[in-house]
């Protein structure tokens, strides 16, 4: 368990497929008593409907309850949700102190706008603030395959200081469920913010014959 943080983490959720990444990240952050400022893009509403057949509320208090229900953390931790259109929210200002920001899953549309320095909504503005203030910005792109345009945009963000953590799981922790694979990606994304709040069997070295899934030919 991590000590309570004096500053919140900004969690951005876009309309990329894989909202389970955001749900699991929120679960572990709230359980670790890390305050979360959450902003979901406009397209996120459509993805919830398409992937889960449920409607995410627009009103912020109801939306916070919605996210808590999805994450299975009804009471613990501090969570504040922001409308995607509220570009005057606290997280839109560089004077508002945060631990940084993680965007997961992150769509290629959002990547392109951030790489071009565009801020058409609160999520994009909050991410731009992290870059200009030289605070941690973690991008978790959920797309495959990457086009050359995608790669160039991701390179631009990396050169600007963002951490790029593709949603690619490993196997050495011996995953048994889909959630094990999801949690690995979440853990690696939060590692980039120096937040160790996800239970994870980490690599500790070993001889090749003892590696998980090692095949003897």
C-alpha positions in Angstrom: 0.0 0.0 0.0 1.4 3.4 -0.9 1.2 6.4 1.4 -1.6 8.9 0.7 -0.5 11.4 -2.0 -0.8 15.1 -1.5 -1.3 15.6 -5.3 -3.7 13.8 -7.6 -3.0 11.8 -10.7 -4.9 12.8 -13.9 -6.4 9.8 -15.6 -7.4 10.4 -19.2 -9.7 7.9 -21.0 -10.2 8.1 -24.8 -12.4 6.4 -27.2 -9.9 3.6 -28.0 -11.0 0.0 -27.5 -10.0 -1.4 -24.1 -11.8 0.6 -21.4 -10.9 -2.3 -19.0 -7.4 -0.8 -18.8 -8.9 2.5 -17.3 -11.2 0.6 -15.0 -8.4 -1.5 -13.6 -6.0 1.5 -13.2 -8.7 3.3 -11.3 -9.3 0.4 -9.0 -5.6 0.1 -8.0 -5.1 3.9 -7.7 -8.2 4.4 -5.5 -7.3 1.4 -3.3 -3.8 2.9 -2.8 -5.5 6.2 -1.7 -4.0 8.1 -4.7 -6.5 10.9 -5.6 -7.7 10.8 -9.2 -8.9 13.5 -11.5 -10.6 11.6 -14.3 -11.6 13.0 -17.7 -13.1 10.9 -20.4 -13.2 12.1 -24.0 -16.5 12.5 -25.9 -15.9 9.2 -27.8 -15.6 7.3 -24.6 -19.4 7.4 -24.2 -19.8 5.6 -27.5 -17.2 3.0 -26.7 -18.8 2.1 -23.4 -22.1 1.6 -25.3 -20.4 -0.5 -28.0 -18.2 -2.7 -25.8 -20.4 -3.1 -22.7 -23.9 -2.1 -23.8 -24.1 0.5 -21.0 -24.4 4.3 -21.0 -21.8 6.3 -19.1 -23.5 9.2 -17.3 -22.6 12.8 -18.4 -23.3 14.4 -15.0 -20.0 14.4 -13.0 -21.3 13.0 -9.7 -23.2 10.2 -11.4 -20.2 9.6 -13.6 -17.9 9.2 -10.5 -20.4 6.7 -9.1 -20.4 4.9 -12.4 -16.6 4.6 -12.5 -16.5 3.4 -8.9 -19.0 0.7 -9.6 -17.1 -0.5 -12.7 -13.8 -0.5 -10.7 -15.4 -2.2 -7.6 -14.2 0.5 -5.3 -17.4 2.2 -3.9 -15.9 4.3 -1.1 -12.2 4.2 -1.0 -10.0 7.0 -2.3 -10.8 10.4 -3.8 -12.2 10.6 -7.3 -13.3 13.7 -9.2 -14.7 13.5 -12.8 -14.6 16.3 -15.3 -16.7 16.9 -18.4 -14.7 16.6 -21.6 -15.9 20.1 -22.6 -14.8 21.9 -19.4 -11.6 23.4 -20.6 -11.7 25.7 -17.5 -11.3 22.8 -15.1 -8.4 22.8 -12.6 -6.4 20.2 -14.5 -6.3 22.5 -17.5 -3.9 24.8 -15.7 -0.2 24.4 -15.1 -0.6 25.9 -11.7 -2.7 22.9 -10.6 -0.1 20.4 -9.1 -0.4 16.8 -10.1 1.7 13.6 -10.0 1.4 13.6 -13.8 -1.1 12.1 -16.2 -1.7 8.7 -17.8 -4.0 8.3 -20.9 -5.2 4.7 -21.2 -6.4 3.6 -23.5 -5.2 6.3 -25.9 -6.6 6.6 -29.4 -4.5 7.4 -32.4 -6.7 10.5 -32.9 -5.7 11.8 -29.5 -2.0 10.9 -30.1 -2.1 12.9 -33.4 -3.7 16.0 -31.7 -1.2 16.0 -28.9 1.7 15.6 -31.3 0.4 18.6 -33.2 -0.1 20.7 -30.0 -3.9 20.8 -30.4 -6.2 21.1 -27.4 -9.8 20.8 -28.5 -11.1 19.4 -25.2 -10.1 19.1 -21.6 -8.3 15.8 -21.9 -6.0 17.2 -24.7 -5.5 20.4 -22.8 -4.6 18.5 -19.6 -2.1 16.4 -21.5 -0.6 19.5 -23.1 -0.1 21.0 -19.7 1.9 18.0 -18.5 4.3 18.4 -21.4 4.7 22.2 -21.0 5.2 21.8 -17.3 7.6 18.9 -17.8 5.5 16.6 -15.7 5.1 12.9 -16.4 2.7 12.1 -19.3 2.2 8.4 -20.0 0.5 7.4 -23.3 -0.9 3.9 -23.6 -1.8 3.5 -27.3 -4.3 0.7 -28.1 -4.0 0.2 -31.8 -2.6 -2.4 -34.1 -0.9 -2.3 -36.5 0.7 1.1 -36.3 0.9 3.1 -39.5 3.9 5.2 -40.3 1.8 8.3 -39.3 1.1 6.7 -35.9 4.7 5.9 -35.4 5.8 9.4 -36.3 3.3 11.0 -34.0 4.3 8.7 -31.1 7.9 9.6 -31.8 7.1 13.3 -31.6 5.4 12.8 -28.2 8.4 10.7 -27.0 10.8 13.5 -28.1 8.6 16.0 -26.2 9.0 14.0 -23.0 6.0 11.6 -22.9 6.4 8.0 -21.9 5.0 5.6 -24.5 3.7 2.4 -23.0 1.9 0.3 -25.7 -0.8 -2.1 -24.4 1.4 -5.1 -24.9 1.4 -7.7 -22.1 4.2 -10.1 -21.2 4.0 -13.7 -20.2 6.8 -14.3 -17.7 4.4 -13.5 -14.8 2.4 -16.6 -15.9 -1.0 -15.0 -16.6 -4.0 -17.2 -16.0 -6.8 -14.8 -17.0 -7.4 -11.9 -19.3 -7.3 -9.6 -16.2 -3.8 -10.8 -15.5 -2.8 -9.5 -19.0 -4.6 -6.3 -18.5 -3.1 -5.7 -15.0 0.4 -6.2 -16.4 -0.1 -3.3 -18.9 -1.6 -1.1 -16.1 1.3 -1.9 -13.8 3.9 -1.0 -16.4 2.1 2.3 -17.2 2.0 3.3 -13.6 5.6 2.2 -13.2 6.4 5.2 -15.5 5.0 7.4 -12.8 6.9 5.6 -10.0 3.6 4.2 -8.7 3.8 0.6 -7.5 0.3 -0.2 -6.6 -0.6 -3.1 -8.8 0.1 -6.6 -7.5 2.4 -8.1 -10.1 4.8 -11.0 -10.3 7.9 -9.1 -11.5 10.8 -10.5 -13.4 13.6 -11.6 -11.1 15.9 -13.4 -13.5 16.4 -17.1 -13.7 17.8 -19.9 -15.9 16.2 -20.4 -19.3 14.8 -23.9 -18.5 12.8 -22.4 -15.6 11.2 -19.6 -17.7 7.4 -19.7 -18.0 6.3 -21.3 -21.2 9.8 -22.4 -22.1 9.7 -25.3 -24.6 12.3 -28.0 -24.9 12.7 -28.9 -28.5 
